[in-house]
Amino acid sequence: MKKIVYTLMALCLISACSEKKENEQTTTPKTGFEEIVFTYKAGELSDNCTTDSPMVCAMDVAAKCTIDPKRAECNKTKLPKFIFMEDESLQRPTEMTFRIYKLKPLKSGSVEVYTESTCNGNWFGLCQGNIIYVLTPNGDKWNVNDIYAIAAPEQQK
């Protein structure tokens, strides 16, 4: 049953991806998570992911490891290296939130997940504003391969 659900999710992602033609308006594929705000606080981080989405679970691990990189689930080979940097000047957040608003499948098989995020630290500017998580498939799971910030959609024009 899980394989069917994953296959359907992959088909939805693939069908949502099409080449942009001139004068064609792009649509944002629905993620099913537009109304959900994922919240993380140091000292209150759960050990398990509470959603059935392997993509969201990968982002869940990245958020938890951003707050506390010494957690058992924080694997240096499955997350960007900068998550494990230790320097007081980085202002690692102790609280973070994100809301997914767009998925963008890439030709490589990876997916960009666009989020609106907040945090109480600086963290390279990667937890406040419009943050993109780049996810790569890993069997039945996904890994966060990269995280970067973009200008707000109205600032990109």
C-alpha positions in Angstrom: 0.0 0.0 0.0 2.8 2.4 0.9 4.4 1.8 -2.5 1.1 2.8 -4.2 0.9 6.0 -2.2 4.5 6.9 -3.0 4.0 6.1 -6.7 0.9 8.3 -6.8 2.8 11.1 -5.0 5.6 10.8 -7.5 3.1 10.9 -10.4 1.5 14.0 -9.0 4.9 15.7 -8.8 5.9 14.7 -12.3 2.6 15.8 -13.8 2.9 19.1 -12.1 6.2 19.8 -13.7 6.1 21.1 -17.3 8.4 23.4 -19.3 7.4 27.0 -19.1 6.4 28.6 -22.4 6.6 32.3 -23.2 3.4 34.1 -22.1 2.2 31.0 -20.3 1.2 31.5 -16.6 2.7 29.0 -14.3 0.6 27.3 -11.7 1.8 26.2 -8.3 1.2 22.5 -7.7 -0.7 21.8 -4.5 1.3 20.1 -1.8 -1.5 19.2 0.6 0.4 21.0 3.3 -0.4 24.7 2.4 -2.3 25.3 5.6 0.1 23.5 8.0 2.8 25.3 9.9 5.5 23.0 11.1 6.9 24.3 14.4 10.1 23.3 16.2 11.5 24.4 19.6 14.6 23.3 21.4 13.8 21.0 24.3 10.5 20.1 22.7 11.7 18.2 19.6 10.1 14.8 19.1 12.0 11.7 18.0 9.7 10.8 15.2 8.2 12.5 12.2 4.4 12.9 12.6 3.5 13.0 8.9 3.2 10.3 6.3 5.1 12.3 3.7 8.7 11.1 3.3 9.6 14.6 1.8 8.2 16.4 4.8 10.0 14.0 7.1 13.3 14.8 5.4 12.6 18.5 6.0 11.6 17.7 9.6 15.0 16.1 10.3 16.8 19.1 8.7 14.9 21.5 10.9 15.5 19.5 14.1 19.2 19.1 13.2 19.5 22.8 12.5 18.3 23.4 16.1 20.3 20.5 17.6 22.9 18.8 15.3 23.9 16.3 18.0 20.6 14.5 17.8 20.9 10.7 16.9 19.0 11.2 13.6 21.4 13.8 12.4 23.4 12.0 9.8 26.2 14.0 8.2 26.0 12.1 4.9 22.2 12.8 4.5 22.2 16.6 5.3 24.1 19.6 4.1 27.5 20.0 5.8 26.8 23.5 7.1 24.1 22.2 9.4 26.9 20.6 11.5 29.1 23.8 11.7 29.7 24.9 15.3 30.4 28.6 15.8 28.6 31.0 18.2 28.5 33.7 15.5 26.2 31.5 13.4 23.3 32.3 15.8 21.8 28.8 15.5 18.0 29.1 16.1 16.3 27.5 19.0 12.8 28.0 17.4 11.8 27.5 13.8 8.6 27.3 11.7 8.0 26.6 8.1 5.0 26.3 5.8 5.3 24.6 2.4 3.7 26.6 -0.5 5.2 25.1 -3.7 6.9 22.0 -5.1 9.1 22.2 -8.1 10.3 18.8 -9.5 13.7 19.0 -11.2 14.9 17.0 -14.3 17.5 15.3 -12.0 14.7 13.6 -10.0 15.2 16.0 -7.1 12.5 18.3 -5.9 12.7 21.9 -4.7 10.3 22.6 -1.8 9.5 26.3 -1.3 8.6 27.4 2.2 7.8 30.5 4.2 9.9 30.2 7.3 10.6 32.0 10.6 13.3 31.5 13.2 14.8 33.3 16.2 18.4 33.1 14.9 20.4 34.2 11.8 21.7 30.8 10.6 23.2 31.9 7.4 19.9 33.6 6.5 18.5 30.1 5.9 15.5 30.0 8.3 13.8 33.4 7.9 11.7 34.3 4.8 11.4 32.3 1.6 13.6 29.2 2.0 13.9 26.4 -0.5 14.8 22.8 0.5 16.3 20.7 -2.3 15.4 17.1 -1.7 16.9 14.0 -3.4 15.3 10.6 -3.5 16.9 7.8 -1.4 15.0 4.6 -1.9 11.6 5.1 -0.1 13.0 8.1 1.7 14.2 11.6 0.8 17.3 13.5 1.9 17.7 17.3 2.1 20.6 18.0 -0.2 20.7 21.8 0.0 18.9 24.7 1.6 18.9 28.2 0.2 17.0 31.5 0.5 15.2 33.4 -2.2 13.6 36.8 -2.5 9.9 37.0 -1.8 7.8 36.2 -5.0 6.8 39.9 -5.3 10.5 40.9 -5.1 11.5 38.6 -7.9 9.7 40.6 -10.6 
